[in-house]
Structures are given as C-alpha cells and as structure tokens.
C-alpha cells in the first residue's frame, strides 16, 4: 500500500511526475494545491497540523493509485467548498466542469433537514454512491479521504473514533472490496478493528508476532523448495510469502468458530508469473510434488470474482506436515488483486478514451456495477432504504449465478429464482411463472448456489407477483419491486373506488331532486368530511364507494351545512379602514394599513415570496391572506381584496415554494435536479418524481426553501438548463 508517512507537496509531485508528464497537467495539479493552501490557511486538524496536510495526503494516495490529473486536483480541493468560503462556481471557473463535478460529489449535503444523524449519514452516502454510478473516480477520492482520516483517528474523542470506524467498516471497506482495491480495504478494516475491538486486535497482533519468527522460517523454507522445483522446469516467476491482515484472521476465527492455530492460510505463498498458461503449469508441478487438500482448490482465473479478482488458490501439505495456501497469478492479475478498478483505470497520458469510455469499460469488467447503476438510478427519496438495498444486494452479495448467455449476477445468500428474475428486469420479475436451474425445472423458492445457470420462464398474461413472494425473496431490490407493484395496484383500486363514491353520491342526490353542483361544492365537502372524521374529500368518497359509511348520513350533513354569507361593503369598512391607518408589519414581512388584532399570513395556494406582486384577501376567521396578484383563486374576488406590500427592511427570512419540473425521463434526472438545488444554495423540503403513462415524460414536484423572488428565479433558470427539462413552473393549488 502507499506510504503511511506524512508527505510534503514536493514528495507528492515526485510520485505524480512518475507517470504524468504534460506541463498543462502538472500545472493543473499545482494550481489546485495553491488554491487549496490559500483557502485552508489558518485551519488546523485535531492533530494540530495545518489542514492542507490532509489534502496533500489525499492527493498522494490518489497519485499512488495512478489516477489522472483531474482526479488528483479534485482530491486536493475536496474540502474547499465544504470547509472554506468557496462556492462551486469558483471551482468550476478556475478548474473546469469535470473537477468541479468531482468536488461537488464528495461534498457533504448541507442544505437539507433530517430527522436524525442516521438519516443524514445515509443521505450523504447515497449522494456519493449515486455520483459514483456515473463516475467511479468519486469513490476513489472518497476512499483516499477516508483512509487518511482513519490513519489520524487517534486524535478524535473515543466515541467519535468508534462512530467513524463503524461507518467505515459498514460502508467504505465493503465498497473498496467490491471494487477490488484490497490494499485500501485491508488497511481500513485493520484500522477499524483496532478502534472497535482493541482487546481482540492486540490479542491477535500478539499471537501473530509470537509466531512470526517460526512462521517466517517455515515460509522461507517452502519458498526455497518451490523455487528449486520451478527452476528445474525453467519457469518465469517471482515468489514471496504474504501475511494475512489482522481483521481477516479475526473474521475467519469468528465466522468459522476456529482457534487462531486452526486458520489454514496463515502460512501463505504467492507465485506471480507471466501468462495464464504458466499459472496452470506451475499448479501442475506443485500438485505433483505436494499433496493438495481436497475441496480447497479454487480457479478464479476461469471464474473471476465479481470484483475482477483472478488467481489460482490451492492448499497443500508440505513434507514436514505444515499446511500452506498457495496463490498463483500473472503480473496483471496481481496488480488488479491489490488495486482493483484503480489498476484497471490507470491514467494513460496519451489515451484518447474519456470518462464515458472508462465508465463503460468498468460496467463490462465489473458485472455488478451495471446493476448498481440501475439501482442508483431507480432510487426513491428514502435514503435509508437506498443504503439498506446497497448493503444487502451489493456489499453482502456472495452468491454468483449466471444467465444462459454467461452473464454473472451477484445476489445475497439464500436468494431464489425470483430474486434473479427481478435483477434481470422488473417486468421479467412481475411476469415470472417458472424457472430452470442447470436445465432442470425447479420451484420458485429454490435456493440458488454459486455457479448455477438460471433461466426464467415468463408469461405476459400473468396477473403479476404473488404476495407470498415477499416472504420468499432475499434481495431488497426484489422486495421493493414486489411491494411497489401491490402499492400501485392498491392506488389504482382506490382511485376507482373514489370515482365510484362520487358517482353513488351524485346518483342519490339526483334521486332526491337535490342540486348536484351545489351539494358537491368542494369547500362544502371538505367541511363535512372533517365533521365525519375524514382527513380529506377523497377519503370520504372512498368510504362511500366501498360502503363504509351511511349515504343518508352524508346527505344529511350536506343539507345542514350553511355556506358563509359574503360580507357587504359596510361590514368590510368596519373590519378594515383603508384610510389614515399606520402600516402594520407582520412576521411574514408584509406591510398593511390595518388593525393590530388582525392576523396576516401568506396564502399556501400560491406561496408568495418577497419580490412577487401581492394583494391581501380578507377571509372569515383567518384574517388577511396574502396572495400573488396572478393567483387564480382570487381572480374573481372584488370586495374582499386590500392593498398590501413587502416591507423593504424585512429581516432575511426563508420561504417555502412548490415547483413542478416537466421533462423527458432519463437516467440520473433526479440526481441532477437535487444537485442543482444544492448548488443554488436553496433548501429542499420534499421531492416526488414519477414517469407519466407515455413512459417517456417525467414530472418532478419539489418543495424548495428560498430567500426571495430573485433567488427563486435564479433557481428556476438553472433547473431549466438541466438536460431534458422542458418546463419549470410554480405550483398554484
């Protein structure tokens, strides 16, 4: 792994210049460093070191992974937006869109409100992983940042140490493992282990140290024997011993319930050669000389792991009875085994392939990454649910089955053909009627095993999934899809029942020779719905439709309901004298010439903000409601309107506004909308996005928090710039 000593910027640049030669690329990294140094000036970490040292270490780890100049620049700048008085536009102007996008992706969410810290963390993790689905460099920066933070965790309070270590072990180490970056994954796990279970950590460290000399002698003796064997066959190779990291030993002792002495691969040897054929040839020579232990041979060359790991593993018994695990692989396989996707995506200065080309290559190399991208694109607004899905279906996936065409699908332990079907496509899952495993027809609750070839039988006439499937499936992805199916069905049934209730009420009113229009006036229905303990008119109509309420009781309430009588001019004058009154300023920032006892509030239907043209409406029992002048709800009002205006000296407040964004549906649309809201420094209270019946258009409803009309117009203008967005409008209810 990369050096753990604190490096200077010059030492970082020495590493950079080993593979980045172009002057413009060196200049970009240098400018990024100088910008970060200037803006972090005066900031210190808990260790007492200047903050810029952290940025340099992140840049150094990224350069050790051989990432590109824009990634290193973003690594140096990764905290300037979050911790300094720097806006994203400044970064974009000085370093370009790509660097700014990477910095924004690793910047914590700040403008949203959360129920608790758990939801806040989940929302931040979701933001990072959604960005990673579009650009894997985001997670390389975040892993480098987290690695250095873990290396300096000793300066934090003990409770903070445990919290950060827990988060790292649950989120960052698993994603490093899935990306095949074992150097970082192993170090993160060992550091977490040290803070989360100090007693066990030092116990295992002591046991390893006690046996170190003896073990080293045994390994060196075995290396000498195997070297002589391979030299006789004129093989090209390099051979060395390797030690198991402490957390791996602990995990194996815990999961397999074994004592320290029983862990077979404590004595481990790795052989690295030049070709795939040479790997198998070396394996043959070793098996001819030493007895292999049955069931311990694994061919990850022919069947790579989902993180691209390739190697031959065999466990052999030496002549003296010692047991060794031997790994055999090529140089390229060894590099990918240590640095995973980072090794695959090493920066090549003269390469023509851009971000999109590399991202596509990753999806082809990492079979699970495309599934991960789809999951991230389909995500709903529940951050906790998204992280649960990621944890169960991506981090903990350890059953690898294949489609008939050979595509590998990773699923959680205990998964069934139904889980497999939903991973292929939602509609395949919904219309599943049968499955075959390895050519044999099986029940849908059959547990899948690694290596199974699964084929799904579908029928378009199928009514959809059974409710029992929710109990059968193991993946969160499949469970969510099945639940969504039934929720949609329930919603459709409810809509039909509401319509049926409206028809039943109208027919009964006609039968009694009552005026349907006046009796079904919305305000009248809303009023009686509450008296009958229904929260809204739809609930009332649903109850009528499914016969949960007596229809005569409803009509009786409607008949007794009295409509409010409009005030005449004389009464208005008494309530409110427009002449010679002092202006009253309400808490909402509105000035009116009025009576101190009168309540003044902003109308929820049109949500006016400072800068909008407004007018007051005198309502019975609710004081003055302030509307936008273009609000259709007051278009026909004459007598009840009064003049109001915004106070010029209003203290800075925030205002809630509802927007509707209409667009063409596409991948990452919701992610881009949320990003723009954050970049415009607006708050986001609620978001609801759905695809229309044409399966092409999408409608996204937002509740945003802005300061005034100018802030709102700027936000709307930036939302309109998003690719595929057609219109952005304020909602009037």
Secondary structure as UniProt FT lines:
FT   HELIX           9..16
FT   TURN            17..19
FT   HELIX           23..39
FT   TURN            40..42
FT   TURN            46..47
FT   HELIX           52..64
FT   TURN            65..66
FT   HELIX           69..76
FT   TURN            77..79
FT   HELIX           80..83
FT   HELIX           88..95
FT   HELIX           97..105
FT   HELIX           117..134
FT   HELIX           137..151
FT   HELIX           153..155
FT   HELIX           158..167
FT   HELIX           168..172
FT   HELIX           173..178
FT   TURN            179..180
FT   HELIX           182..196
FT   HELIX           198..210
FT   HELIX           212..232
FT   TURN            233..234
FT   STRAND          238..242
FT   HELIX           246..255
FT   TURN            256..257
FT   HELIX           260..262
FT   HELIX           264..266
FT   STRAND          268..273
FT   HELIX           276..289
FT   STRAND          291..292
FT   TURN            294..295
FT   STRAND          298..299
FT   TURN            300..302
FT   TURN            306..307
FT   STRAND          312..317
FT   TURN            319..320
FT   STRAND          323..330
FT   HELIX           331..344
FT   TURN            349..350
FT   HELIX           355..365
FT   HELIX           367..378
FT   HELIX           383..390
FT   HELIX           391..395
FT   STRAND          399..402
FT   TURN            404..405
FT   STRAND          408..411
FT   TURN            413..414
FT   HELIX           417..424
FT   HELIX           426..430
FT   STRAND          432..437
FT   TURN            438..439
FT   STRAND          440..442
FT   TURN            444..445
FT   TURN            450..451
FT   STRAND          453..458
FT   TURN            460..461
FT   TURN            467..468
FT   HELIX           469..472
FT   HELIX           476..511
FT   TURN            512..513
FT   HELIX           516..519
FT   HELIX           522..531
FT   TURN            532..533
FT   HELIX           537..545
FT   TURN            546..547
FT   HELIX           551..560
FT   HELIX           569..575
FT   STRAND          583..585
FT   TURN            587..588
FT   STRAND          590..593
FT   TURN            596..597
FT   STRAND          600..602
FT   TURN            604..606
FT   TURN            610..611
FT   STRAND          614..619
FT   TURN            620..622
FT   STRAND          623..628
FT   TURN            629..630
FT   HELIX           632..634
FT   TURN            635..636
FT   TURN            639..640
FT   STRAND          641..642
FT   STRAND          645..646
FT   TURN            648..649
FT   STRAND          655..664
FT   TURN            667..668
FT   HELIX           669..679
FT   TURN            680..681
FT   STRAND          683..691
FT   TURN            693..694
FT   STRAND          697..706
FT   HELIX           709..720
FT   TURN            723..724
FT   STRAND          725..730
//
